[in-house]
């Protein structure tokens, strides 16, 4: 487990789950509670909270796939009346459906819900604005990965373009906590698209060292992603030349097809 301090009060705990998933716990040490993000293995989450002497206050779910929402039913049975947030009626044990740009408050934390359809039609990312005490953070599920994006299971290239435009417009220092450890393969693909991208080359070295130490590669930032994630670089000549397209939607479609077969 990795802990990322947001400030003296809040931390993000990164917990590996299943084969390559990430669950997260956002902890509030002042009000003594935690918020679980996509807790597919509830026992791990509850064990951490018990050790920290914190209660589980709420669950936020990025999308309905089992590897993200599969723990919701067990949690709802163990903790009566717990709030489970999400943007899709297919999310197991959902109690509070959210919509685009809706603000939800849990304790003193305000989450802005960003509807980012494509991987699934009801996918939502959860954004917390920064302030004088901490940088902004965003839980991006399977929409935005480090140096990649999610497969287009329920949407089109146009949908993913619009969704990534929403995320890329967030402040550059926004910390990105994504849903899977796909970073190494994603960076290798990114370097096949832009082999001379120095930012990607440097990131690859950092990631390889982290993985050798069995450390998560999250978080990255929006600013970093704009430098090496080809799915956020559709306007770059090098990416357009590689895909033989110049229309952003066509570049996105071509990149996804290439990545699917990488």
N, C-alpha and C positions, 0 to 999 in steps of 0.2 A: 504493500500500500504506500502511496505517495501522498504527502500533504503539501498543498500550496497555500501559503498564508495570503489572505486578502488584506487583512489588517490585524490589529491586536484582538479584534472581536470575532472575525470570521475566517474560516479555513475551508478549502475544498479538498476532500479526501478522494483520491482516485483509486478505485478498486477494480482489478481485473475480474472478469466473469466469463463463464463458458469457455469457448475456444479463444476468442480475441476481442470480446466485448469490454467496454468500460462502463461501470456504474459510478455514480458520484454521490457523495454526501456533502452538502453545504451546511456547516455547523455554525451555530451562534452560541458563543461561550458566555455571553452576557445573560441571555434569556434561557440558556440551557436546553436547546433543542437542535435537531437536525432535519434537513429536508433531503429526501432521497430522489435522485434522478435516475430513471430507468433501472430500478433495483430488481433485476431478473433473478438474483440469488439473495433472497431476503435475509437468510441466516447470517451471511457475511456482514450485511449492513447493520443488523440488530446487534451483532457481537461487538462491532466497533462502537456503536452508540452506548452499549452497556458499559464498556470499559471506560468511556469518557463521561459516564453518568449523565447522558443526555437522552431526552425523549425523542421519538420520531413524530414530528408534527405534521408532515405532509409528504406526498409523492407527486413529482411532476414527470410526465411521460411524454417523450418526443413523438412517438408513433406506435401503431398497434402491433407491430411484428413481435412474435413471441420472445425473441432475444432481448427485447426492451420492456415489454409490458407483461411478460410471463410470470413475474413475481407479485403482481398487483393483487390477485385473488387471495393468495396466502396472507399478505399483509393486511388486507381488509378483514380477514377472518381473525387475525391475531390482535388487531388494534381497532376496536369498534369506533365507528364514526370518523375515521381518519379521512382527510380530504385527498382525493386522487384527481389531479388535473391532467387535461389533455385536450386535443383538438379534433378527436375522431370518435364517433360512437362505437367503433369497433374495439376501442381500448378496454381491456378487461377491468371490471370493477370501477369504471369511471364514475366519479361523483360530481365533478364540476367541469363542464365543457367550456373551453376558452375559444376566443376568436382573435383575428388579426388586430394587433395594436392594443388589445385589452391589457390592462394593468391589474395584476393580482398581488395582494399583500399577504405575506406570511411573516408573522412577527413584525419587525421593522423593515423587512426586505420587500422591495417592490420589483416584481418581474414584469417585463414587457413581453407579451406573447407575439411572436413573429410567425405568421403562417407561411411556410415554405414548401408548397406542394411540388411533388415530382416523384421522389423516392416512394412516398405514399401521398395520397390526395389530402390527407389530414395532418401532415407533418407540421409540427410546431417547434421552433427554437425559442429558448428562454433567455432574455437579456436583462442584465442588471447594470444600470448606469453607474459610471464612476463618480467619485466626489473627491474632496480634499484628502480623504483617508485611504482611498483604494482606487485601483484601476477598474474599468468596466470588465465584465465577464459575460460569456455567452455559452450556453449548452446547445450544441448544434446537432446532436443526434447523428443521423445518417444523411444529412444534407451537405454539410461541409466537413471534410476530413483534412488532416494535415496533408497538403499537396495533392488533394483529390476531392471528389464529390461522390455522392451516392448514385447507385444505378437508377435508371429511369423506369421503375416498375409500374408506376401509375401516373406517369406524366410524360411530357415531351421535352425536347431540347429548349423550346421556348419557355416552358415552365421552370426548368432548372436555371436558365439564364435570368429570369425574373427573380427567382428565389435567391440566387447568389448575388444579384445586384442589391437586394435588401441587406444581406449580410456584409457585403464589401463596403457598404456605405456607413457601417458602424465606425466608431473612432479607431484609429490605427493601433492604439495600445490595448484594444479589447482582447482579453485572453480567451482563447477558443478551447473548449473542452468537448471533444467529439466522441462518437459512440463506439469506435473500433480502433484497434491497433493495426492499421494498414500502412503506416508511414513509410516503412522501408520500400515496399513494392511501389507505393505511390511516387516516391522520389525517383526511383529507377525509371518509372514511366516518364516523369517530368523531364528527366535528363535525356531520355530518348527523343523527346520533343525539342528540347533546348539544351543540347550537349555542352554548350559554352556558358550556361547560366551559372555564374560564380556563386550566387546565393544558394542555389540548389546543391552545388558541389560542397559548399561549406556545411549546409544543413545535413547532407548525407553523412559526412564525417561525424558530426555531433550525434546523429541518430544511431549510427553503428556503435558508437561508444556507449550510449545509453542502453542499447539492447544487450550489449555484452555484459553489462552490469545488471541486467534484468530489471531495468527501470522503464516506466512508461515514457513515451515520447511527448505526451501532452503536458502542458498546453503549448500552443503556438499563439501567435497574435494575428489580427487582420493585416497589420503592416507587413509581417513576414510572409503571409500567404500571397499577398499581392506581388511579391518579388519572385516567387518560384512556383506557385500553383498554376498550371496552365489553364485550368478552368476559370481562373480569375484574370487571365491575361489574353483574352480573345482578341484584343485590339493590337497585340504585339505582332510585328511583321514576322518574327521568327515562328510564332505559333501558326499564323495564317499560311506561311509557306509550307510548313509541315503538313497541314491539313488540306492544302490546295483550295482553301476557301477564304473569303474575306467578310462575308456577312456573319455577324456574331452568332446568330442562331445556327447557321450552317457549320460554323467552326465548332460550336458546342456539340452538335450532333456527331460530327466527324471525330472529335476527340473522344467522346464517350464510346463510340464504336471501336476505336483503336484500343482504348483502355480495356474494354470488355474482352478483347482478344489478346491482351498483352501477356 
